[in-house]
Amino acid sequence: MSFPRFSFSLARAWPALVFTLLPAAAQAADEAQAADDAQRALARCVAIAGAPDAGAPVSRAAMGVYLDALARARPYCETAARADLPPPAALFNLASAQQRAGDHARAVDNFEAAAAAGLAAARSKLGDYYNFGIGPVEEDHARAVAEYRAAAKAGDLPAMATLALMHRFARGVPQDHARMLELLKQAADGGYHFAQLRLAELYLDPKGIGRDDAAALGLPDPSRAVEYYARAAGQGSVTAMLKLAALYADDADGIPADAARYARWVERAAQTGAPRAKAALGVLLEQGRGVARDPERAARLYVEALQSGDVPFGKLRQVGGARAPSWDRATAIAFQQILRERGHYRGAIDGIVGPGTAAAARALVGG
């Protein structure tokens, strides 16, 4: 029995054919694995650091959380960014981590790549570089405005807010208060807390805008200021909470004084852990203003605020810049007792806050 010649030739060529195909198959498998790894890395990058956002965090605490997340996400973002077609989200988060680390040249490269891929938030970040002259980038207000406009056109809220301020201060564009207000409203109504704060400030006090121009724009309008402060406060802005508290403290800004609302906003701010809010709540508890009087808790809050290092003793009990009231004796005694327990005060527990008590209070920082 004989076999066709072509079968024998094929059998002889088969090993060579197999060895020819194996590398190609292995390469395809490697490429598929690399693509799969990049996708998983991207998912982790975004899950940890969040979706690209050029806005400022709503509070100092939120900033700390974000920076920690950015550091943990960086290895995953780096892996995802090495893909043949790097995902814009990975490029943005990696660039943000590099910016934080002071590696501005690489940060700009990655922001530019993300912007070229259509990510509006990356254009907003580039606008910041050219607006403020960060790292190797020199100030170029015209370029900054171009980046902000492109980002705003694509719906980026932080770009709208910054562009509004460029129009207010004639930075790279003509001064245009109407356009400023329009952009701030867009960003604020879109949910950006920073724009809500700036808009509330304008509705409360349109300083820098002529009286006639302000009137034509419907400024001032304290009730709208309250509305936008409340929106920002609802997102966790301690600044907005304390602004609302100050508005309800007296009748000075056209908002009727309301002791209960004043106390409620101060307490909400204090619940975030913000040191100046804790100090403000301490004053209310010391005086029994809008809340039940509680000298011991007031003293504890004063100590916590001082220990943060953010509230100096000289401004501990000032509210809204007003002169601090005289110490309530029971609160002063409780304060001195805490200072003694911490080993900083050796004077008499007499409720008289003099130089000795002040020196002990200042020693709390770092103690």
C-alpha positions in Angstrom: 0.0 0.0 0.0 1.3 3.4 -0.9 0.5 6.9 0.3 0.2 9.9 -1.9 3.4 11.9 -2.2 1.8 15.1 -0.9 0.9 13.4 2.4 4.5 12.4 3.0 5.7 15.9 2.2 3.1 17.3 4.6 4.1 14.9 7.3 7.7 15.9 6.8 6.9 19.6 6.9 4.5 19.4 9.9 7.1 19.9 12.7 8.5 23.0 11.0 5.0 24.3 10.6 4.1 23.7 14.2 7.3 25.5 15.4 6.4 28.4 13.1 2.9 28.8 14.5 3.8 28.3 18.2 5.6 31.7 18.6 2.7 33.5 16.9 0.2 31.8 19.2 2.3 32.5 22.3 2.6 36.2 21.3 -1.2 36.4 20.8 -1.7 34.8 24.2 0.7 37.2 25.8 -1.0 40.2 24.2 -4.4 39.0 25.3 -3.0 38.5 28.9 -1.4 42.0 28.8 -4.7 43.5 27.7 -6.6 41.7 30.4 -4.0 42.8 33.1 -4.3 46.4 31.9 -8.1 46.2 32.2 -8.0 44.8 35.7 -5.4 47.5 36.6 -7.6 50.2 35.2 -10.5 49.0 37.2 -8.5 49.0 40.4 -7.0 52.4 39.5 -10.4 54.0 39.2 -12.0 52.1 42.1 -9.3 53.4 44.5 -8.5 56.9 43.2 -12.0 57.6 41.7 -13.0 58.8 38.3 -11.0 61.7 36.9 -12.0 65.0 38.6 -10.1 68.3 38.3 -12.0 69.9 41.2 -10.8 70.7 44.7 -11.8 68.3 47.5 -14.6 69.6 49.6 -12.6 69.8 52.8 -9.2 69.2 54.3 -10.3 65.8 55.5 -11.5 64.9 52.0 -8.2 66.1 50.6 -6.3 63.7 53.0 -8.6 60.8 51.9 -8.0 61.6 48.3 -4.2 61.9 48.5 -4.1 58.6 50.4 -6.2 56.9 47.8 -4.1 58.4 45.0 -0.9 56.9 46.5 -2.5 53.5 46.8 -3.9 53.6 43.3 -0.7 54.7 41.6 0.8 51.2 40.9 -2.4 50.1 39.2 -2.7 53.3 37.3 0.9 52.9 36.1 0.2 49.3 34.9 -2.9 50.5 33.0 -1.1 53.4 31.5 1.5 51.1 29.9 -1.1 49.6 27.6 -0.7 50.2 23.8 -3.7 52.6 24.0 -3.5 54.0 27.5 -7.0 54.6 29.0 -7.5 58.4 29.7 -8.6 57.7 33.3 -5.4 55.8 34.1 -3.3 58.6 32.5 -5.2 61.2 34.5 -4.9 59.5 37.9 -1.2 58.7 37.3 -0.6 62.3 36.3 -2.3 63.5 39.5 -0.1 61.3 41.6 3.0 62.6 39.7 1.8 66.1 40.2 1.5 65.5 43.9 5.0 64.0 44.0 6.4 67.1 42.2 7.2 65.2 39.0 5.5 67.9 36.9 7.2 67.1 33.6 5.7 63.6 33.5 2.5 64.8 34.9 2.0 67.3 32.1 2.9 64.7 29.5 0.2 62.4 30.9 -2.4 65.1 31.3 -1.7 66.1 27.6 -2.1 62.5 26.5 -5.4 62.2 28.5 -6.6 65.5 27.0 -5.7 64.3 23.5 -7.9 61.2 24.2 -10.8 63.5 24.9 -10.8 63.8 28.7 -12.1 67.2 29.7 -10.8 67.1 33.3 -7.3 66.7 31.9 -7.7 70.0 29.9 -8.7 71.7 33.2 -5.6 70.4 34.9 -3.5 71.7 32.0 -5.2 75.0 32.4 -4.1 75.1 36.0 -0.5 74.5 34.9 -0.5 77.4 32.5 -2.6 79.6 34.8 -0.2 79.4 37.7 3.1 78.5 36.1 3.6 75.2 37.9 6.9 73.3 37.7 8.6 73.6 34.3 5.5 75.3 32.8 5.6 79.1 32.5 2.5 81.2 33.1 0.5 81.6 29.9 -2.9 83.0 30.6 -4.1 82.8 27.0 -3.2 79.1 26.9 -4.8 78.5 30.2 -8.0 80.2 29.0 -8.0 78.0 25.9 -7.7 74.9 28.0 -10.4 75.9 30.4 -12.8 76.9 27.5 -12.2 73.5 25.9 -12.9 71.7 29.1 -15.9 73.8 30.0 -17.4 73.2 26.5 -17.1 69.5 27.2 -19.0 70.0 30.5 -16.2 70.1 33.1 -17.5 72.0 36.1 -14.1 73.0 37.7 -13.1 74.5 34.4 -16.3 76.6 34.3 -15.7 77.9 37.8 -12.1 78.8 37.1 -12.9 80.4 33.8 -15.5 82.5 35.7 -12.8 83.8 38.0 -10.6 84.6 35.0 -13.4 86.8 33.8 -13.8 88.4 37.2 -10.2 89.4 37.5 -9.5 90.0 33.8 -6.8 87.2 33.7 -6.3 86.3 30.1 -9.7 87.5 29.2 -11.6 90.8 29.4 -13.3 91.5 32.6 -16.9 90.4 32.2 -19.1 90.1 35.4 -22.1 88.9 33.5 -20.2 86.0 32.0 -18.5 85.3 35.3 -21.9 84.9 37.0 -23.3 82.8 34.2 -20.3 80.4 34.4 -20.5 80.2 38.2 -24.2 79.4 38.1 -23.6 76.6 35.6 -20.9 75.1 37.7 -22.8 75.6 41.0 -26.1 74.2 39.6 -24.1 71.3 38.3 -23.0 70.5 41.8 -19.5 71.8 42.2 -19.1 72.9 45.8 -16.3 75.5 45.1 -18.6 77.3 42.6 -21.4 77.2 45.1 -19.2 78.9 47.7 -17.9 81.6 45.3 -21.5 82.3 44.1 -22.8 82.5 47.6 -20.1 85.0 48.4 -21.1 87.2 45.4 -24.7 87.1 46.4 -23.8 88.1 49.9 -21.2 90.8 49.0 -20.4 91.6 45.4 -17.3 93.5 46.3 -15.2 94.7 43.4 -18.3 95.0 41.2 -19.7 98.5 40.7 -23.1 99.2 42.3 -24.9 99.7 39.1 -23.4 96.6 37.5 -24.2 94.6 40.6 -27.8 95.7 40.7 -28.2 94.8 37.0 -26.9 91.3 37.9 -29.3 90.9 40.8 -26.6 91.4 43.4 -26.6 91.3 46.4 -29.2 88.8 47.3 -28.7 87.3 50.8 -31.4 84.7 50.4 -29.6 83.2 47.3 -26.4 83.3 49.3 -28.0 81.1 52.0 -29.3 78.8 49.2 -25.8 78.2 47.7 -24.1 78.0 51.1 -26.6 75.3 52.1 -25.9 73.4 48.9 -22.1 73.4 49.6 -22.7 72.6 53.2 -24.8 69.6 52.2 -21.7 68.2 50.4 -19.6 68.5 53.5 -18.0 72.0 53.1 -17.1 73.1 56.6 -16.5 76.6 55.3 -20.1 76.8 54.0 -21.4 75.5 57.3 -19.6 78.1 59.3 -20.6 80.8 56.9 -24.3 79.8 57.4 -23.8 79.9 61.1 -22.4 83.4 60.9 -25.3 84.5 58.8 -27.7 83.4 61.5 -25.7 84.8 64.3 -27.1 88.3 63.9 -29.1 90.5 61.6 -26.1 92.2 60.0 -26.3 90.6 56.5 -30.0 90.9 56.0 -30.8 87.4 57.3 -32.8 87.4 60.5 -30.9 86.1 63.5 -31.8 82.5 64.5 -30.0 81.1 67.5 -31.2 77.5 66.8 -30.0 77.5 63.2 -26.8 79.2 64.2 -26.1 76.4 66.7 -27.2 73.7 64.4 -24.8 74.7 61.7 -21.9 75.1 64.1 -22.6 71.7 65.5 -22.7 70.1 62.1 -19.4 71.7 61.2 -17.9 70.4 64.5 -19.1 66.9 63.7 -16.8 66.8 60.7 -13.8 67.2 63.2 -12.8 70.6 61.9 -10.8 72.3 64.7 -12.2 75.8 64.2 -15.7 74.4 64.2 -15.0 72.6 67.5 -13.8 75.9 69.0 -16.9 77.7 67.7 -19.1 75.0 69.3 -17.2 75.3 72.5 -18.2 79.0 72.7 -21.9 78.1 72.2 -21.7 75.4 74.9 -19.9 77.8 77.3 -22.6 80.4 76.8 -25.6 78.2 76.4 -26.4 79.9 73.2 -28.8 77.9 71.1 -27.7 74.7 73.0 -27.8 73.5 76.5 -24.9 75.0 78.5 -22.1 72.4 79.1 -18.9 73.9 80.5 -17.0 70.5 80.6 -17.7 69.7 77.0 -16.8 73.2 76.0 -13.5 72.9 77.7 -12.8 69.5 76.0 -13.6 71.0 72.6 -11.2 73.9 73.3 -8.4 71.5 74.1 -9.1 69.4 71.0 -9.0 72.6 68.8 -5.8 73.8 70.3 -4.1 70.4 70.0 -4.8 70.4 66.3 -2.3 73.3 65.8 -4.8 75.0 63.5 -6.4 77.3 66.2 -4.1 79.5 68.2 -5.0 80.3 71.7 -5.4 84.0 71.0 -8.3 83.1 68.6 -9.7 80.1 70.4 -12.9 81.7 71.5 -13.5 84.3 68.7 -16.5 83.8 66.6 -16.7 85.5 63.2 -13.8 87.7 64.0 -15.5 89.3 67.0 -13.7 89.9 70.3 -13.7 86.8 72.4 -16.1 87.0 75.4 -15.0 86.8 79.0 -14.5 83.3 80.2 -17.3 81.6 82.0 -15.8 80.6 85.4 -17.1 77.0 85.3 -15.7 76.5 81.8 -12.4 78.1 82.7 -12.1 75.7 85.7 -12.8 72.7 83.6 -10.2 74.0 81.1 -7.5 74.4 83.8 -8.2 71.0 85.1 -7.6 69.4 81.7 -4.4 71.3 81.3 -3.3 70.1 84.8 -4.2 66.5 83.9 -2.1 66.8 80.7 0.9 68.0 82.8 1.0 71.6 81.4 -0.6 73.6 84.2 0.6 73.9 87.8 -1.3 77.0 88.9 -4.4 77.4 91.0 -7.7 76.0 89.7 -9.4 79.3 90.1 -11.2 79.9 86.9 -9.0 82.9 86.1 -7.4 82.6 82.7 -4.2 84.5 83.0 -0.7 84.2 81.6 -0.1 80.9 83.4 -3.2 79.3 81.9 -2.4 80.8 78.5 1.1 79.4 78.5 -0.1 75.9 79.5 -2.7 76.1 76.7 0.0 77.0 74.1 2.1 74.0 75.3 -0.7 71.7 74.2 0.4 71.9 70.6 2.6 68.9 70.1 2.3 67.9 73.7 
